[in-house]
Amino acid sequence: MESKEVVTHVKNLEKNKTNEETVLQILRILNKELVATEKLLRETKVGVIVNQFKKSSNEEIAKLVKKMISTWKEAISKEKKKRAAAAISQSASTSSGSSSNNSGNHASTVSGSSNEPRAQEKYQAKGPRSAKNDGVTTTIYNDKLRDMVIKAFYDALAKESEHPPQSILTTSIEIEKQMYKLNPTSENEKAYKDKYRVIYSNVISKNNPELKHKITNGDISPEHLVSCNPKDLAPEHLKRKLEEIAKQNLFNAQGATLERSVTDRFQCGKCKEKKVSYYQLQTRSADEPLTTFCTCEVCGNRWKFS
C-alpha cells in the first residue's frame, strides 16, 4: 500500500470516528495491506490516528488496534536492527579491509605468531568510544528503559576497548536480556532497576578496571554477571581483604563468647534437674556482686541471680 492510499484511509478514519462499522472496515484494510516501515509511519501519521482507537468501547476495534500497533512496532524494530547490523558490518569491513589485504600474501609467514589474530580483531576508533561515535543503534525494543540500559552498558564496555562494535553490542544486549529474564519490567521494574544499578556501578568502577575486560573477552558470561552475588564481581585484592575481615570478625566473635560451666550445684526450678550451665558477669557497679546466669541443660529454662 502506497503512502497516498494510507493518507486517504487516515483522513477517512478521522472523518468517521463515531461510525464504528466504517472504522472497523478501514482498520481491517490497513491491517491486511499496510506493510509498516519507519518512513511510511512518519509520513502518514497512521500510527498516531490508529492508536486513538485503542480504548474504543467496541471490543473488536480495540483488540484489532492493539494487534496492529504491536505488529507495526515489531516490524520497525526489525528494520532498525537490520540497519544497525548493516552499518556495523560496513564499518568493520572498511576498517579491517586494508590490513586483511596486506596480510593475505604473508599468511604462511605470520601463521606461527600467536599475537597476530588478536591484532587483526582490534577495532581502531577515531575518538572516544560510545554508541553514538561508533555509529551503533541501541534502540532494540522500542522500550525507553530497556534501550537506555543497553546503551549505558555499550558506552561503559566500549570505553577504552578494542573490541569491534558488533561484539560489544551483542554483549550489551545479552546482559540486558538476562536482566529482563530475571526481573521483567512489566512485573517488577524496581528489581530490574536495582539489578542494573549494581551491575553498572561495578562495570564503571575505577577500582575494578579488569571487570569490563573480562566481560568483553567472554571470561564472564552475561548470565553469570546477572545472577552472581555482587561480591563475586569485586577485584581480587578486595576479595582477599573481605576474606580477612570476615575471618577477623569470626575470631572476635569466638573470643567474645562467654565460657559456660556445667554444675550440679544449682537446681532447675522448672524440671527440678541439677544439670545446669552458668556464667557470671559484672552487670552493676564494681562493688556489687557478680550476676550469675543459669540455663538448664535438660529443659532449657533460664534464670539469673546475684
Sequence and secondary structure as in RCSB ss.txt:
>XXXX:A:sequence
MESKEVVTHVKNLEKNKTNEETVLQILRILNKELVATEKLLRETKVGVIVNQFKKSSNEEIAKLVKKMISTWKEA
ISKEKKKRAAAAISQSASTSSGSSSNNSGNHASTVSGSSNEPRAQEKYQAKGPRSAKNDGVTTTIYNDKLRDMVI
KAFYDALAKESEHPPQSILTTSIEIEKQMYKLNPTSENEKAYKDKYRVIYSNVISKNNPELKHKITNGDISPEHL
VSCNPKDLAPEHLKRKLEEIAKQNLFNAQGATLERSVTDRFQCGKCKEKKVSYYQLQTRSADEPLTTFCTCEVCG
NRWKFS
>XXXX:A:secstr
  HHHHHHHHHHHHHTTT HHHHHHHHHHHHHH    HHHHHHH HHHHHHTTTT SSHHHHHHHHHHHHHHHHH
HHHHHHHHHHHHHHHHHHHHHHHHHHHHHTTHHHHTT SSHHHHHH    SSS  TTTTT     SS HHHHHHH
HHHHHHHHTT  S HHHHHHHHHHHHHHHHHHS HHHHHHHHHHHHHHHHHHHS TT THHHHHHHHTSS HHHH
HHS GGGGS HHHHHHHHHHHHHHHHHHHHTS   EEESSS  TTT    EEEEEE  S TTS  EEEEEETTT 
 EEEE 
